[in-house]
């Protein structure tokens, strides 16, 4: 399974399934013609975890731990299953509106998908 990460404003490789994995709809983006194929907000951190991490950006390790715990929930597991299904057909590009791709949920989500693909 090939998992790419990027921002919604960047170009993605042709042929990849483009999946928005943010909880909130990006500001200023119209639903018609949105630059992604699927929106899986259930794969994103909860509102509570987002707010906590925003207030504690230095707590990246704790954020990762809490997010991995959330990904064990029913809705998140269904979203992961959908991402795995999409990844069987072609590469998956996990997209976010976040400016900092290093300090957000996307690298953690990619890690989970890649780890499960190896297992």
DAQUI-V581581 format. One record per residue. N is the residue number from 0. PSI is psi in whole degrees, 0 to 359 (none if undefined). Layout:
[[N | PSI] [N | PSI]]
This chain:
[[0 | 126] [1 | 121] [2 | 118] [3 | 156] [4 | 152] [5 | 177] [6 | 153] [7 | 339] [8 | 349] [9 | 158] [10 | 145] [11 | 155] [12 | 142] [13 | 142] [14 | 350] [15 | 146] [16 | 120] [17 | 118] [18 | 120] [19 | 124] [20 | 38] [21 | 150] [22 | 324] [23 | 147] [24 | 132] [25 | 136] [26 | 135] [27 | 6] [28 | 127] [29 | 145] [30 | 324] [31 | 123] [32 | 18] [33 | 145] [34 | 36] [35 | 163] [36 | 325] [37 | 144] [38 | 113] [39 | 75] [40 | 340] [41 | 343] [42 | 352] [43 | 159] [44 | 152] [45 | 163] [46 | 318] [47 | 316] [48 | 321] [49 | 313] [50 | 318] [51 | 314] [52 | 324] [53 | 322] [54 | 341] [55 | 60] [56 | 340] [57 | 351] [58 | 49] [59 | 321] [60 | 317] [61 | 322] [62 | 313] [63 | 313] [64 | 313] [65 | 321] [66 | 317] [67 | 323] [68 | 317] [69 | 327] [70 | 353] [71 | 349] [72 | 162] [73 | 309] [74 | 319] [75 | 321] [76 | 323] [77 | 320] [78 | 319] [79 | 320] [80 | 319] [81 | 319] [82 | 319] [83 | 319] [84 | 313] [85 | 322] [86 | 343] [87 | 332] [88 | 322] [89 | 173] [90 | 150] [91 | 129] [92 | 111] [93 | 119] [94 | 146] [95 | 159] [96 | 353] [97 | 139] [98 | 322] [99 | 100] [100 | 345] [101 | 324] [102 | 60] [103 | 187] [104 | 339] [105 | 314] [106 | 325] [107 | 316] [108 | 318] [109 | 317] [110 | 315] [111 | 313] [112 | 317] [113 | 321] [114 | 316] [115 | 329] [116 | 331] [117 | 324] [118 | none]]
